[in-house]
Amino acid sequence: MRTRQILCPTDFSETAEHAMSYAFEMANFYNVGIRLLHVADKPFGDKHTRALSVTPDDLAGRMNKEAADRMRQLIKTLGKDLTVEGVIRHGHAAEQILASASKMNAGMIVMASHGRTGFDHLLHTNIAEEVANKATCPVLVVK
């Protein structure tokens, strides 16, 4: 942990920003870099259903551009003392987070939990819980 990058997944929410502050504090303390990761859902729809007024490829391109723009803006606002890298992936969030952590040999994952409970928890996949249960490195989940 003390010499390896920290992986910090973000969905650009307020909760993710809160988790990011913990990631930066730890990165400063250990003098390591941070990799910010945004996982974009694959666009839904089918070319045969005409549910979309644009093609899935066009929609994916727009999603990429928007995520890349937000990532660049976010990195600009961060301190210059650390090495910060922004990455965008597509697919299931937990799978992409775990794959990225493994590929980069992350020292730690710092991520937000949206804190769903009860019925809402049953209806929505808990990404933070899945990552914490399956990761091979330490995971800090921030509410």
QUIGIMO-V212618 format. One record per run of one state. SS is the DSSP state (A for helix, B for strand, O for the rest). FROM is the first residue (numbers start at 1). TO is the last residue. If there is no record, write none. Layout:
BEGIN
ss = (SS;SS)
from = (FROM;FROM)
to = (TO;TO)
END
This chain:
BEGIN
ss = (O;B;O;A;O;B;O;A;O;B;O;A;O;B;O;A;O;A;O;B;O)
from = (1;6;10;14;31;34;41;56;78;84;91;93;105;108;113;118;124;127;135;138;143)
to = (5;9;13;30;33;40;55;77;83;90;92;104;107;112;117;123;126;134;137;142;143)
END
